[in-house]
Amino acid sequence: MTPLYAQDKFKTARENMVKHQIMDQGITHSATLDAMRTVPRHLFVPEDLRPHAYRDMPLPIGHEQTISQPYMVAYMTQSIEPKKGMKVLEIGTGSGYQAAVLAEIVDSVFSVEIVEPLGKQAAALFKKLGYTNVEVRIGDGFAGWPEHGPFDGIVVTAAAEEIPPPLIDQLNENGLLIIPLGKPGSVQTLVMVKKEKGKLIRKNLLPVRFVPFVRE
Ligand code: SAH
């Protein structure tokens, strides 16, 4: 995609974010680094928080939700090994930032958000920024988005106690799914699942803290 906002007053802040928060912490996947250099994170946070958009922390986006820390977005993106030709599902659109980062790399992103105003706001922002390869659905992401599946990668950005079975069903052979698992309010584990010959291979990645996966 041709970035509409690649040249802006936050360009240096974005470069510094990629260098010091992301590369220095071990992220090496070049398409992920390029996407993080391109997406205007400041436009995905509330206006009064824009000066803080490139800091090494999650930020509130209203409705008791947060935009994840830049490193976590880069880590999750790199983990599903995104590349051209892929179709990815995200559960928890939130600000839309993670979806935009993925949309820079893969062919299409389908993102489900349960809080209607957040989903609508993200969809409007994708339109404004020219992300024509991201679609948002308002609803409970537990069901995934069967009409568009199966997916080559699935990224869940809210913490569930277990992996919603429909998401497993909608994961392609050799597809990767990443999800924080654990109780809300406590430390959770970021878990990666690969579907290989119909079987699931599960790996625990790192301790994390995400907002809870809620049900309708
Ligand atoms: N990926 C987002 C992070 C948002 S925080 C970003 O880049 O900004 C997680 C989001 O998951 C919240 O917006 C929350 O409303 C949403 N969420 C929680 N449970 C959900 C569910 N069952 N289905 C869809 N979205 C859900």
Residues whose N, C-alpha, C, O or C-beta is under 5 A from the ligand:
A	BS01	SAH	Q65 T66 I67 S68 I91 G92 T93 G94 S95 G96 Y97 Q98 V112 E113 I114 V115 G139 D140 G141 F142 T157 A158 V211 P212 F213 V214 R215
